[in-house]
Amino acid sequence: MKKETQIISSGRKKEFTHGVVNPVVQRASTVVFESVADMQHAVKNRANETLFYGRRGTTTHFAFQDAITQLENGAGCALYPCGAAAITQTILAFVKAGDHILMVDNAYEPTRDFCDKILVNMNVETTYYDPLIGAGIEDLIRDNTRILFLESPGSLTMEVQDVPTLTNIAHQHNMLVMLDNTWGNGFHYKPLDFGVDISIQAATKYIVGHSDVMLGVAVANEKHWDQLRENSYLLGQCISPDDAYLALRGLRTMPVRLKQHEENAIKVAKWLENHPLVDHIRHPAFESCPGHEFFKRDFSGSNGLFSFVMKQSNQNAITALLDGMHHFKMGFSWGGFESLITASLSVNHLRTATGWDKGALIRLHIGLEDIDDLLEDLELGLTRYQAKL
């Protein structure tokens, strides 16, 4: 079955749909049983798509978990109320006091904050590493290193990691490998196929696709699924069936949305690449993006999120650019139908292993608007930018 067909077909077992196209929205906290035997059966099978208690999920959740497990080629999918929860709770499911983890230096800011503000107080130490370190990661591994955490491409600066090399070395040292796959979305990149043990996504982004649900998912391989599932349950993680339903609905159209996001973003990035104010493009599909060779090797496509670096910058120029945008809205998320823009003079405050000696970084999410309108908006914005240099 081709992956586009799989996305349409997955999570649609008869016991989930009851004869209609979409799984029903089944809301429940308490599940009641007709006999002791029925209750004992539920207890025994509570981890296997059997109604047991609301926090374990309803048929709506089971349908969504089935679909995401198939999307990521995993053994099971745990659900969380947002992407940050998926990251932090997945890490917590596998660490203990005295452990050491290796965290990529370009990680999503809340991931870094979790390591620096929460894990440190639990006697779990974090070492940050260059996303392009490759085989050099072995020099940072200690006897107590438990987790290697990847994010590829990375937040903001978009470096693509050599995942097979990193996972092979980590597994030689009995380490667990996790990867934030929100950009890769499970359609264009399947980390478990490259040796990753757990693939994590903010389903808020391209899976939901409509900027109206907060949701996180983590898909584990067979070896680590039981521990992820049970520890996430003990940590109290669950989502509403309504959010699961909306995510399933978004998933069905994700391939066609991604195709348009990708097409629009490539056109915008090519236009920016030739702009006199722009130093270089940080889009994984472009040679100017660090790790581009790994993108070409491992990914089947891209999407709407990329960054670019300015040759000259100051805060007044950035403010003039952002304040006058019409179609590009300022916002911290991405992956929805709308175009977004953020900017920073530097990302040094988010780096400890690798510095940032380049210019201002502008991050765009290219939505589904007409491309000519977006280019006009950017052209006017960069004219305002230049006037303030």
C-alpha positions as CSV (number, residue, x, y, z in Angstrom):
1,M,0.0,0.0,0.0
2,K,1.4,3.4,-1.0
3,K,1.8,5.8,1.9
4,E,-0.9,8.2,0.6
5,T,-3.4,5.4,0.6
6,Q,-2.2,4.2,4.0
7,I,-3.0,7.6,5.5
8,I,-6.6,7.4,4.2
9,S,-7.1,3.8,5.3
10,S,-5.4,3.7,8.7
11,G,-7.3,3.9,11.9
12,R,-10.6,2.9,10.3
13,K,-11.3,-0.6,11.7
14,K,-15.0,-1.5,11.9
15,E,-14.9,-1.4,15.6
16,F,-13.8,2.3,15.4
17,T,-16.1,3.5,12.6
18,H,-19.3,1.5,13.3
19,G,-20.3,1.5,9.6
20,V,-19.5,5.2,8.8
21,V,-16.5,6.8,7.2
22,N,-14.9,8.4,10.3
23,P,-14.3,6.9,13.7
24,V,-17.0,8.0,16.2
25,V,-16.2,10.5,18.9
26,Q,-16.5,8.4,22.0
27,R,-16.3,10.5,25.2
28,A,-15.8,8.6,28.5
29,S,-14.2,8.7,31.9
30,T,-15.8,5.6,33.5
31,V,-16.2,2.4,31.6
32,V,-18.8,0.0,33.2
33,F,-18.7,-3.8,33.0
34,E,-21.6,-6.3,33.0
35,S,-19.7,-9.0,34.9
36,V,-16.5,-9.8,36.8
37,A,-15.3,-11.7,33.8
38,D,-15.7,-8.6,31.6
39,M,-13.8,-6.4,34.1
40,Q,-11.0,-9.0,34.4
41,H,-10.8,-9.1,30.6
42,A,-10.5,-5.3,30.4
43,V,-7.8,-5.3,33.1
44,K,-5.8,-8.0,31.3
45,N,-6.1,-6.3,27.9
46,R,-6.1,-2.6,29.0
47,A,-3.0,-1.9,26.9
48,N,-4.4,-3.5,23.8
49,E,-7.2,-1.2,22.4
50,T,-9.7,-2.5,25.0
51,L,-12.0,-0.1,26.9
52,F,-10.8,0.0,30.5
53,Y,-10.8,3.6,31.8
54,G,-11.0,7.0,30.1
55,R,-7.3,7.8,30.6
56,R,-6.4,4.6,28.8
57,G,-8.4,5.9,25.8
58,T,-11.6,5.3,23.9
59,T,-12.2,3.9,20.4
60,T,-11.5,7.4,19.1
61,H,-8.1,7.4,20.7
62,F,-7.4,3.9,19.5
63,A,-8.2,4.8,15.9
64,F,-5.8,7.8,16.1
65,Q,-3.1,5.8,17.7
66,D,-3.4,3.1,15.1
67,A,-3.1,5.7,12.3
68,I,0.0,7.4,13.7
69,T,1.6,4.1,14.6
70,Q,1.3,3.1,10.9
71,L,2.4,6.6,9.7
72,E,5.7,6.2,11.7
73,N,6.2,2.4,11.2
74,G,6.2,1.8,14.9
75,A,4.9,-0.6,17.5
76,G,2.6,1.8,19.4
77,C,1.7,5.5,19.9
78,A,1.4,7.4,23.1
79,L,-0.7,10.6,23.2
80,Y,0.0,13.9,25.0
81,P,-1.8,17.2,25.4
82,C,0.9,19.1,23.4
83,G,4.2,18.6,21.7
84,A,6.2,19.9,24.6
85,A,4.5,17.3,26.8
86,A,5.3,14.6,24.3
87,I,9.0,15.5,24.5
88,T,9.3,16.0,28.2
89,Q,7.2,13.0,29.3
90,T,8.9,10.7,26.8
91,I,12.3,11.7,28.3
92,L,10.9,11.2,31.9
93,A,9.6,7.8,31.0
94,F,13.2,6.6,30.5
95,V,15.5,8.5,32.9
96,K,16.4,8.3,36.6
97,A,18.5,10.3,39.0
98,G,22.2,10.0,38.1
99,D,21.6,9.6,34.3
100,H,23.2,11.7,31.6
101,I,21.6,12.7,28.3
102,L,23.0,14.1,25.1
103,M,20.8,16.9,23.7
104,V,21.3,18.5,20.3
105,D,22.2,22.1,20.5
106,N,19.6,23.4,18.1
107,A,16.7,21.9,20.0
108,Y,13.2,23.4,20.4
109,E,13.6,26.0,23.1
110,P,11.1,24.3,25.6
111,T,13.2,21.1,25.3
112,R,16.3,23.0,26.4
113,D,14.4,24.7,29.2
114,F,13.1,21.3,30.4
115,C,16.7,20.0,30.6
116,D,18.1,23.1,32.2
117,K,15.3,23.8,34.7
118,I,13.6,20.5,35.5
119,L,16.0,17.6,34.8
120,V,18.9,19.4,36.5
121,N,16.9,19.4,39.8
122,M,16.3,15.6,39.4
123,N,20.1,14.9,39.2
124,V,19.9,14.2,35.4
125,E,22.7,15.9,33.6
126,T,22.5,17.3,30.0
127,T,25.4,17.8,27.6
128,Y,24.6,19.8,24.4
129,Y,26.3,18.8,21.2
130,D,26.8,20.2,17.7
131,P,24.0,18.9,15.4
132,L,26.6,18.3,12.8
133,I,28.9,16.3,15.1
134,G,28.4,13.0,13.3
135,A,30.7,10.2,14.5
136,G,32.3,12.7,17.0
137,I,29.3,12.0,19.3
138,E,31.2,9.0,20.6
139,D,33.6,11.3,22.5
140,L,30.7,12.7,24.6
141,I,29.2,9.4,25.7
142,R,29.7,8.4,29.3
143,D,29.0,5.2,31.2
144,N,25.8,6.8,32.5
145,T,24.6,8.3,29.2
146,R,21.1,7.0,28.8
147,I,19.5,9.0,25.9
148,L,20.7,10.6,22.7
149,F,18.1,13.2,21.7
150,L,18.0,14.4,18.0
151,E,16.0,17.1,16.3
152,S,16.4,17.0,12.5
153,P,16.0,19.6,11.0
154,G,16.6,21.7,14.1
155,S,14.4,24.5,15.3
156,L,15.1,27.9,13.8
157,T,18.5,27.1,12.2
158,M,17.4,24.0,10.4
159,E,20.5,21.8,10.5
160,V,19.9,18.2,9.3
161,Q,21.6,15.5,11.3
162,D,23.3,12.3,10.1
163,V,20.8,10.1,11.9
164,P,22.0,6.6,10.9
165,T,25.6,7.4,12.0
166,L,24.4,8.8,15.3
167,T,21.9,6.0,16.1
168,N,24.5,3.3,15.2
169,I,27.0,4.7,17.7
170,A,24.4,5.3,20.4
171,H,23.2,1.7,20.1
172,Q,26.7,0.4,20.4
173,H,26.7,2.0,23.9
174,N,23.2,0.7,24.8
175,M,21.7,4.1,24.6
176,L,18.1,5.0,23.7
177,V,17.7,7.4,20.7
178,M,14.8,9.9,20.5
179,L,14.1,12.3,17.7
180,D,11.8,15.3,17.4
181,N,10.2,14.6,14.0
182,T,7.7,17.4,13.9
183,W,9.3,18.9,10.7
184,G,9.6,15.4,9.1
185,N,5.9,14.7,10.1
186,G,6.1,11.0,9.5
187,F,5.1,11.3,5.9
188,H,8.4,12.8,4.5
189,Y,10.6,11.2,7.1
190,K,10.3,8.0,9.2
191,P,13.0,8.0,11.9
192,L,12.4,4.5,13.1
193,D,13.5,3.3,9.6
194,F,16.9,4.9,10.3
195,G,17.5,3.4,13.8
196,V,15.7,5.9,16.0
197,D,13.9,4.2,18.9
198,I,11.2,6.8,19.6
199,S,9.8,9.4,17.1
200,I,8.1,12.4,18.7
201,Q,5.9,15.0,17.1
202,A,4.0,18.1,18.0
203,A,0.8,16.9,16.2
204,T,-0.3,20.4,16.7
205,K,1.6,21.2,13.5
206,Y,1.1,19.3,10.2
207,I,-0.9,16.4,11.5
208,V,-3.7,18.6,12.8
209,G,-2.9,21.3,10.2
210,H,-5.6,23.9,11.1
211,S,-4.1,25.7,14.1
212,D,-7.0,24.6,16.4
213,V,-5.6,21.7,18.5
214,M,-2.7,21.3,20.9
215,L,-1.5,17.7,20.7
216,G,1.6,15.6,21.0
217,V,2.5,12.0,19.9
218,A,5.4,9.6,20.5
219,V,5.8,6.4,18.5
220,A,8.1,3.7,19.8
221,N,9.7,0.6,18.3
222,E,8.8,-2.8,19.7
223,K,11.7,-2.8,22.2
224,H,10.6,0.4,24.0
225,W,6.9,0.6,23.5
226,D,5.8,-1.1,26.7
227,Q,7.9,1.2,28.9
228,L,6.8,4.3,27.0
229,R,3.1,3.3,27.2
230,E,3.0,2.4,30.9
231,N,5.2,5.3,32.2
232,S,3.2,7.8,30.1
233,Y,0.1,6.4,31.6
234,L,1.5,6.7,35.2
235,L,2.5,10.3,34.4
236,G,-1.2,11.0,33.7
237,Q,-0.9,11.7,30.0
238,C,-4.1,11.7,28.0
239,I,-6.0,13.8,25.4
240,S,-9.6,14.5,24.7
241,P,-11.4,12.3,22.1
242,D,-12.5,15.5,20.3
243,D,-8.9,16.5,19.8
244,A,-8.1,13.0,18.6
245,Y,-10.9,13.2,16.1
246,L,-9.8,16.6,14.7
247,A,-6.2,15.2,14.4
248,L,-7.5,12.2,12.5
249,R,-9.4,14.5,10.2
250,G,-6.3,16.6,9.6
251,L,-4.2,13.6,9.0
252,R,-6.4,12.5,6.0
253,T,-5.4,15.6,4.0
254,M,-1.9,16.0,5.2
255,P,-0.2,14.7,2.0
256,V,-2.0,17.2,-0.2
257,R,-1.4,20.0,2.2
258,L,2.3,19.2,2.5
259,K,2.6,19.2,-1.3
260,Q,1.3,22.7,-1.5
261,H,3.2,24.0,1.5
262,E,6.4,22.5,-0.1
263,E,5.7,24.0,-3.5
264,N,5.0,27.5,-2.1
265,A,8.0,27.4,0.3
266,I,10.4,26.4,-2.5
267,K,9.2,29.3,-4.6
268,V,9.5,31.8,-1.8
269,A,12.9,30.5,-0.8
270,K,14.2,30.8,-4.4
271,W,13.0,34.3,-4.5
272,L,14.7,35.2,-1.3
273,E,17.9,33.4,-2.3
274,N,18.4,36.1,-5.0
275,H,17.5,39.1,-2.8
276,P,20.4,41.5,-2.1
277,L,19.6,41.7,1.6
278,V,19.7,37.9,2.2
279,D,22.9,36.2,3.1
280,H,21.7,32.6,2.7
281,I,18.7,30.3,2.9
282,R,18.3,27.7,5.7
283,H,15.9,25.3,3.9
284,P,16.9,21.6,4.1
285,A,16.2,21.3,0.3
286,F,18.8,24.0,-0.5
287,E,22.6,23.4,-0.6
288,S,23.1,26.4,1.7
289,C,21.5,24.5,4.6
290,P,23.9,22.6,6.8
291,G,23.3,18.9,6.5
292,H,21.6,19.3,3.1
293,E,23.3,16.0,1.9
294,F,21.5,14.1,4.7
295,F,18.2,15.6,3.7
296,K,18.7,14.5,0.1
297,R,19.6,11.0,1.3
298,D,16.9,10.4,4.0
299,F,13.8,12.6,3.3
300,S,11.2,12.2,0.6
301,G,10.1,15.8,0.7
302,S,9.9,19.1,2.6
303,N,7.2,21.4,3.8
304,G,6.5,25.1,4.5
305,L,9.0,25.9,7.3
306,F,12.4,27.4,6.7
307,S,14.6,30.2,7.7
308,F,16.9,32.7,6.1
309,V,19.8,34.9,7.3
310,M,20.2,38.6,6.7
311,K,23.5,40.2,5.6
312,Q,22.9,43.3,7.9
313,S,20.5,43.8,10.7
314,N,19.4,45.8,13.7
315,Q,16.3,45.7,15.8
316,N,14.7,48.7,14.2
317,A,14.9,47.0,10.8
318,I,13.4,43.8,12.2
319,T,10.6,45.7,13.8
320,A,9.8,47.6,10.6
321,L,9.7,44.3,8.7
322,L,7.4,42.5,11.2
323,D,5.0,45.4,12.1
324,G,3.9,46.0,8.5
325,M,3.3,42.5,7.3
326,H,-0.2,41.8,5.9
327,H,-0.4,38.1,5.0
328,F,2.4,36.9,7.2
329,K,1.3,36.9,10.8
330,M,3.5,36.9,13.9
331,G,3.1,33.7,15.8
332,F,5.1,31.0,17.5
333,S,3.6,27.9,16.0
334,W,3.6,26.6,12.4
335,G,2.1,23.8,10.3
336,G,-1.3,25.4,9.8
337,F,-2.8,26.7,6.6
338,E,-1.6,30.2,7.4
339,S,1.7,31.9,6.7
340,L,3.7,33.0,9.8
341,I,6.9,35.0,10.5
342,T,9.3,35.3,13.4
343,A,12.7,37.0,13.6
344,S,15.6,37.3,16.0
345,L,18.8,39.3,15.9
346,S,20.7,36.3,17.3
347,V,20.1,32.8,18.5
348,N,23.2,32.7,20.7
349,H,21.0,32.6,23.8
350,L,19.7,29.2,22.6
351,R,23.2,27.7,22.0
352,T,25.8,26.4,24.4
353,A,27.8,23.9,22.3
354,T,27.7,26.0,19.0
355,G,27.7,29.7,18.8
356,W,25.9,31.9,16.2
357,D,28.1,34.4,14.5
358,K,25.8,35.1,11.6
359,G,23.2,37.8,11.1
360,A,19.5,38.1,12.0
361,L,17.5,35.0,11.5
362,I,14.1,35.2,9.9
363,R,11.9,32.1,10.1
364,L,8.9,31.7,7.8
365,H,6.1,29.2,7.6
366,I,4.7,29.4,4.1
367,G,1.0,28.7,4.2
368,L,-1.6,28.0,1.5
369,E,-2.2,31.5,0.3
370,D,-1.6,32.6,-3.3
371,I,2.2,32.8,-3.8
372,D,2.1,36.2,-5.5
373,D,0.4,37.7,-2.5
374,L,3.1,36.3,-0.2
375,L,6.0,37.5,-2.4
376,E,4.5,41.0,-2.6
377,D,4.1,41.0,1.2
378,L,7.8,40.0,1.6
379,E,9.0,42.5,-1.0
380,L,7.3,45.4,0.8
381,G,8.6,44.1,4.2
382,L,12.2,43.9,3.0
383,T,11.9,47.4,1.6
384,R,10.9,48.6,5.1
385,Y,13.7,46.6,6.5
386,Q,16.3,48.2,4.2
387,A,15.1,51.7,5.1
388,K,16.0,51.1,8.7
389,L,19.5,49.8,8.2
